Amino acid sequence: MKKITARSNKKKRTFTIRHYHKRKLYIKYRTREMTKKDFMICNFNAEEDWELFLKTNRDDYYIVRMVVEKSIDILEKYKNKLKQL
């Protein structure tokens, strides 16, 4: 089960987006500084909107922190699935 949350920094007009996997932090992103208009619009984003943002706006954010052990677990599962094909 995954969950995405976002918190705003009004002074910098950025968002910190946290992606959880099985209730544990998996990866943390931060948006680049936004225009006032975009920032106001993004304040109303739902979880699905942030998921779409992460998929489509790759130049508008960067990775702050990644939990490596979770990444390795997920990569191992992916490799195992590929081997089965």
Secondary structure per residue as TSV (DSSP state, phi and psi in degrees):
chain	resnum	aa	ss	phi	psi
A	1	M	-	360.0	132.6
A	2	K	E	-116.5	156.3
A	3	K	E	-147.2	142.5
A	4	I	E	-123.0	129.8
A	5	T	E	-125.0	157.2
A	6	A	E	-140.7	139.3
A	7	R	E	-126.1	141.1
A	8	S	E	-96.6	151.4
A	9	N	E	-118.3	100.7
A	10	K	T	-66.0	-35.7
A	11	K	T	-65.2	-43.1
A	12	K	T	-91.8	-8.6
A	13	R	T	54.7	50.9
A	14	T	E	-130.1	166.9
A	15	F	E	-126.6	142.9
A	16	T	E	-103.9	120.9
A	17	I	E	-110.0	124.4
A	18	R	E	-111.9	132.5
A	19	H	E	-112.2	117.3
A	20	Y	E	-103.7	145.7
A	21	H	E	-129.8	120.4
A	22	K	T	52.9	46.1
A	23	R	T	67.4	10.9
A	24	K	E	-119.3	142.2
A	25	L	E	-60.4	128.1
A	26	Y	E	-105.0	-48.0
A	27	I	E	-154.1	147.3
A	28	K	E	-124.3	130.7
A	29	Y	E	-116.1	160.2
A	30	R	E	-135.5	135.0
A	31	T	E	-76.1	156.8
A	32	R	-	-75.3	163.8
A	33	E	-	-58.8	135.1
A	34	M	-	-106.0	162.4
A	35	T	-	-69.2	161.8
A	36	K	H	-58.9	-41.4
A	37	K	H	-63.8	-49.8
A	38	D	H	-62.3	-39.6
A	39	F	H	-62.0	-44.6
A	40	M	H	-63.0	-40.8
A	41	I	H	-64.8	-44.9
A	42	C	H	-68.2	-19.6
A	43	N	T	-60.5	-21.2
A	44	F	T	-100.5	6.6
A	45	N	-	-65.0	139.6
A	46	A	-	-94.7	175.5
A	47	E	H	-56.0	-41.5
A	48	E	H	-65.3	-35.1
A	49	D	H	-65.1	-41.4
A	50	W	H	-67.5	-36.6
A	51	E	H	-62.3	-44.1
A	52	L	H	-64.6	-40.5
A	53	F	H	-57.0	-45.3
A	54	L	H	-66.3	-31.3
A	55	K	H	-78.6	-31.7
A	56	T	H	-110.0	-17.4
A	57	N	-	-116.6	53.9
A	58	R	G	-60.6	-24.6
A	59	D	G	-85.1	-7.1
A	60	D	G	-99.7	6.4
A	61	Y	E	-151.9	167.7
A	62	Y	E	-142.1	161.5
A	63	I	E	-82.4	129.6
A	64	V	E	-95.6	-43.3
A	65	R	E	-152.1	139.9
A	66	M	E	-130.9	131.7
A	67	V	-	-83.7	109.2
A	68	V	H	-65.9	-42.3
A	69	E	H	-61.1	-36.9
A	70	K	H	-67.2	-39.4
A	71	S	H	-63.0	-41.5
A	72	I	H	-65.4	-43.1
A	73	D	H	-58.6	-46.2
A	74	I	H	-66.6	-40.2
A	75	L	H	-64.5	-39.5
A	76	E	H	-62.8	-43.4
A	77	K	H	-62.0	-39.8
A	78	Y	H	-65.3	-43.7
A	79	K	H	-61.1	-41.9
A	80	N	H	-63.3	-38.8
A	81	K	H	-64.8	-39.8
A	82	L	H	-65.2	-37.9
A	83	K	H	-64.2	-32.3
A	84	Q	H	-72.7	-21.2
A	85	L	-	-78.1	360.0
